[in-house]
Amino acid sequence: MTLATCILASSLAFVDGSVVNVGLPALGRDLAGGASGLQWVINGYLLPLTALLLLGGALGDRIGRRRTLILGVLLFAVASVACGLSPNLAILVAARLGQGVGAALLLPNSLAILSDTFTGEARGRAVGTWSAAGAATAAIGPVLGGWLIDGIGWRAMFLVNLPLACGAVFLASRYVTADRAADDGHLDIGGAILATLGLGAMTWGLIAGSGDAGFAREALALLATGASLLLGFVLWERRQGDRAMMPLALFSTRSFAGLTMLTLLLYGALGAMLVLLPYILIEASGYSSTAAGAALLPLPLVIAIASPVLGGLAGRIGSRPLLTAGPLVVAAGFLLLLRIGEHTGYGSTVLPGLVVAALGMACAVAPLTTAVLGAVDERHSGSASGFNSAVARAGGLVATSLIGGILAARGSKLIDAFHVAVVANVVACIAAGAAGWMVEDRKG
């Protein structure tokens, strides 16, 4: 039942990370949200999740993992109710921030509870089942969200979280082992504040710059403020040493720096596409919300099926060839999506691009995790894994901040703007492939 508890709790974060993408057109119409408002609906969730993910894991070590998991689920549930009842876009974005904080608490602790509960091969099976369930729920999210939007309305896609949250709290209270005495370890609160404010200012600046006004004085001032805060974050982390939320010792190898750049670029390109593709299918090609959500299904399904095979291949030939080729295959898949236009046929246009992109992601997913752990010493493996996960979300945060011009476009201009974004994502994937070549080749 511990495994079921962790899967149910983490499914809240996985589903909500994908379901809202399908709801953007409906949100824009009902709440009169402009492009920047819709961007904040996505980034309001990604911002605290990105900045606080490592702190959430450390808090579990400090006050207890079961306690932190339940706290995260309850916060997520309350924020979901606020999302579902939001009368305007500002309140919706504030509630999305609350969901992001809840997800940052529950995600790392659900995995940590599994690690504490199981050992040996049983731990491997449990983590594999948890990961597969996460992929499955993320795949179901857009289809479920589209069905709820078409049948009930967009508010239902947030309120559906309530029964999941209640079940997770009940199971955690009853079946997860009680927390041990609190750890008096260090919490990097200063680092969390600087990272959140820095990423927030950068996000705000990028959203402002992607609008009609372009990178005017306000946007540049926000970007400069964000950059200064993030520089302050790096200097703060340097002072913290091994107690830091992001130990700078991680970057002592060329491999880890390359893996970080690869993750940022590849997951940024994928994150932007997962927002833009359902939006363009609904707004320009006339798809229903359900059909647009279902259109994305081949991506997680192909990744789930192909990743174990390609992960085994990486064990034989090393990570670098796949980490270099994978992003290039993703770029090829995105190029096929340039054929999308008005009244796009799915089987001949959308499906081939998604399948090719999914095969490219499958090349990178498993080798990336292995390479991250192999690029640092065992003492920093937990920090490296958590930081890489945060960087993947930061890629989506940055990419979503830059798509305001597409969300604001209409008619043929929407198609043209989408094509420009696809080309930009292709360039990002090519750069990710180049970063993959920096990785030291480790076989076996």
KAFENQUI-V258446 format. One record per residue. N is the residue number from 0. RES is the residue in one small letter. SS is DSSP state (hx for helix, st for strand, lp for the rest). PHI is phi as a letter, one per 40 degrees, with the letter a starting at -180 (none if undefined). D_LAST is the distance of its C-alpha to the last C-alpha in whole Angstrom. Layout:
BEGIN
n res ss phi d_last
N RES SS PHI D_LAST
N RES SS PHI D_LAST
END
This chain:
BEGIN
n res ss phi d_last
0 m lp none 34
1 t hx c 32
2 l hx c 29
3 a hx c 32
4 t hx c 34
5 c hx c 31
6 i hx c 30
7 l hx c 34
8 a hx c 34
9 s hx c 31
10 s hx c 32
11 l hx d 35
12 a hx c 33
13 f hx c 31
14 v hx c 34
15 d hx c 36
16 g hx c 34
17 s hx b 34
18 v hx c 38
19 v hx c 40
20 n hx d 39
21 v hx c 41
22 g hx c 44
23 l hx d 44
24 p hx d 47
25 a hx c 49
26 l hx c 49
27 g hx c 50
28 r hx c 53
29 d hx c 54
30 l lp b 53
31 a lp f 54
32 g lp c 51
33 g lp c 51
34 a hx c 48
35 s hx c 47
36 g hx c 48
37 l hx c 45
38 q hx c 42
39 w hx c 43
40 v hx c 43
41 i hx c 39
42 n hx c 39
43 g hx c 41
44 y hx c 38
45 l hx c 35
46 l hx c 36
47 p hx c 37
48 l hx c 33
49 t hx c 32
50 a hx c 34
51 l hx b 34
52 l hx d 30
53 l hx c 29
54 l hx c 33
55 g hx c 33
56 g hx c 30
57 a hx c 31
58 l hx c 35
59 g hx c 33
60 d hx c 32
61 r hx c 36
62 i hx b 38
63 g lp h 36
64 r hx c 33
65 r hx c 36
66 r hx c 38
67 t hx c 37
68 l hx c 35
69 i hx c 39
70 l hx d 40
71 g hx c 38
72 v hx c 39
73 l hx c 42
74 l hx c 42
75 f hx c 41
76 a hx c 43
77 v hx c 46
78 a hx c 45
79 s hx c 44
80 v hx c 48
81 a hx c 49
82 c hx c 47
83 g hx c 49
84 l lp b 52
85 s lp c 52
86 p lp c 55
87 n lp a 54
88 l hx c 51
89 a hx c 51
90 i hx c 51
91 l hx c 48
92 v hx c 46
93 a hx c 47
94 a hx c 46
95 r hx c 42
96 l hx d 42
97 g hx c 42
98 q hx c 40
99 g hx c 37
100 v hx c 38
101 g hx c 38
102 a hx c 34
103 a hx c 33
104 l hx c 34
105 l hx c 33
106 l hx c 30
107 p hx c 28
108 n hx c 30
109 s hx c 29
110 l hx c 25
111 a hx c 26
112 i hx c 28
113 l hx c 26
114 s hx c 23
115 d hx c 27
116 t hx c 28
117 f lp b 25
118 t lp b 22
119 g hx f 19
120 e hx c 18
121 a hx c 22
122 r hx c 21
123 g hx c 18
124 r hx c 20
125 a hx c 23
126 v hx c 21
127 g hx c 20
128 t hx c 23
129 w hx c 24
130 s hx c 22
131 a hx c 23
132 a hx c 27
133 g hx c 27
134 a hx c 26
135 a hx c 29
136 t hx c 31
137 a hx c 31
138 a hx c 31
139 i hx c 34
140 g hx d 36
141 p hx c 37
142 v hx c 39
143 l hx c 40
144 g hx c 41
145 g hx c 43
146 w hx c 45
147 l hx c 46
148 i hx c 47
149 d hx c 49
150 g hx c 50
151 i lp b 51
152 g lp h 51
153 w lp c 48
154 r lp c 49
155 a hx c 47
156 m hx c 44
157 f hx c 44
158 l hx c 46
159 v lp c 44
160 n hx c 42
161 l hx c 44
162 p hx c 44
163 l hx c 40
164 a hx c 41
165 c hx c 43
166 g hx c 41
167 a hx c 38
168 v hx c 41
169 f hx c 42
170 l hx c 39
171 a hx c 38
172 s hx c 41
173 r hx c 41
174 y hx b 38
175 v lp c 35
176 t lp d 36
177 a lp d 38
178 d lp c 37
179 r lp c 37
180 a lp d 39
181 a lp d 39
182 d lp c 36
183 d lp c 38
184 g lp c 35
185 h lp c 36
186 l lp b 36
187 d lp c 36
188 i hx c 39
189 g hx d 40
190 g hx c 36
191 a hx c 36
192 i hx c 40
193 l hx c 39
194 a hx c 36
195 t hx c 38
196 l hx c 41
197 g hx c 39
198 l hx c 37
199 g hx c 41
200 a hx c 43
201 m hx c 40
202 t hx c 40
203 w hx d 44
204 g hx c 44
205 l hx c 42
206 i hx c 44
207 a hx c 47
208 g hx c 46
209 s lp c 45
210 g lp c 48
211 d lp c 51
212 a lp c 52
213 g lp g 49
214 f lp c 48
215 a lp c 51
216 r hx d 52
217 e hx c 51
218 a hx c 48
219 l hx c 47
220 a hx c 49
221 l hx c 46
222 l hx c 43
223 a hx c 44
224 t hx c 45
225 g hx c 41
226 a hx c 40
227 s hx c 42
228 l hx c 41
229 l hx c 37
230 l hx c 38
231 g hx c 39
232 f hx c 37
233 v hx c 34
234 l hx c 37
235 w hx c 37
236 e hx c 34
237 r hx c 34
238 r hx c 36
239 q hx c 35
240 g hx g 32
241 d hx c 29
242 r hx c 32
243 a lp c 31
244 m lp c 30
245 m lp b 28
246 p lp d 27
247 l hx c 27
248 a hx c 25
249 l hx c 22
250 f hx c 23
251 s hx c 23
252 t lp b 20
253 r hx c 20
254 s hx c 17
255 f hx c 18
256 a hx c 22
257 g hx c 20
258 l hx c 19
259 t hx c 22
260 m hx c 24
261 l hx d 22
262 t hx c 22
263 l hx c 26
264 l hx c 27
265 l hx c 25
266 y hx c 26
267 g hx c 29
268 a hx c 30
269 l hx c 29
270 g hx c 31
271 a hx c 34
272 m hx c 34
273 l hx c 33
274 v hx c 37
275 l hx c 38
276 l hx c 38
277 p hx c 40
278 y hx c 42
279 i hx c 43
280 l hx c 43
281 i hx c 45
282 e hx c 48
283 a lp b 48
284 s lp b 47
285 g lp g 49
286 y lp c 46
287 s lp c 47
288 s hx c 45
289 t hx c 43
290 a hx c 43
291 a hx c 41
292 g hx c 39
293 a hx c 38
294 a hx c 37
295 l lp c 34
296 l hx d 32
297 p hx d 30
298 l hx c 28
299 p hx c 27
300 l hx c 27
301 v hx c 25
302 i hx c 22
303 a hx c 22
304 i hx c 22
305 a hx c 19
306 s hx d 17
307 p hx c 15
308 v hx c 15
309 l hx c 14
310 g hx c 11
311 g hx c 9
312 l hx c 10
313 a hx c 8
314 g hx c 5
315 r hx c 6
316 i hx b 8
317 g lp g 7
318 s hx c 10
319 r hx d 13
320 p hx d 14
321 l hx c 14
322 l hx c 16
323 t hx c 18
324 a hx c 19
325 g hx d 19
326 p hx c 22
327 l hx c 24
328 v hx c 24
329 v hx d 25
330 a hx d 28
331 a hx c 29
332 g hx c 29
333 f hx c 32
334 l hx c 34
335 l hx c 35
336 l hx c 36
337 l hx c 39
338 r hx c 41
339 i lp c 41
340 g lp a 45
341 e lp c 48
342 h lp f 48
343 t lp c 45
344 g lp c 44
345 y hx c 40
346 g hx c 39
347 s hx c 40
348 t hx b 39
349 v hx c 37
350 l hx d 35
351 p hx d 33
352 g hx c 32
353 l hx c 31
354 v hx c 28
355 v hx c 27
356 a hx c 27
357 a hx c 25
358 l hx c 22
359 g hx c 22
360 m hx c 21
361 a hx c 19
362 c hx c 17
363 a hx c 17
364 v hx c 17
365 a hx c 14
366 p hx d 11
367 l hx c 14
368 t hx c 14
369 t hx c 10
370 a hx c 11
371 v hx c 15
372 l hx c 13
373 g hx c 11
374 a lp c 14
375 v lp b 16
376 d lp c 17
377 e hx d 17
378 r hx c 21
379 h hx b 21
380 s hx c 18
381 g hx c 21
382 s hx c 23
383 a hx c 20
384 s hx c 19
385 g hx c 23
386 f hx c 24
387 n hx c 22
388 s hx c 23
389 a hx c 27
390 v hx c 26
391 a hx d 25
392 r hx c 29
393 a hx c 30
394 g hx c 29
395 g hx c 31
396 l hx c 34
397 v hx c 35
398 a hx c 34
399 t hx c 37
400 s hx c 39
401 l lp b 40
402 i lp b 41
403 g hx d 44
404 g hx c 46
405 i hx c 44
406 l hx c 45
407 a hx c 49
408 a lp c 49
409 r lp b 51
410 g lp g 52
411 s hx c 51
412 k hx c 50
413 l hx c 47
414 i hx c 46
415 d hx c 46
416 a hx c 44
417 f hx c 41
418 h hx c 41
419 v hx c 41
420 a hx c 38
421 v hx c 36
422 v hx c 36
423 a hx c 35
424 n hx c 32
425 v hx c 31
426 v hx c 31
427 a hx c 29
428 c hx c 27
429 i hx c 27
430 a hx c 27
431 a hx c 24
432 g hx c 22
433 a hx c 23
434 a hx c 22
435 g hx c 18
436 w lp c 18
437 m lp c 19
438 v lp c 15
439 e lp c 13
440 d lp c 10
441 r lp b 7
442 k lp c 4
443 g lp g 0
END
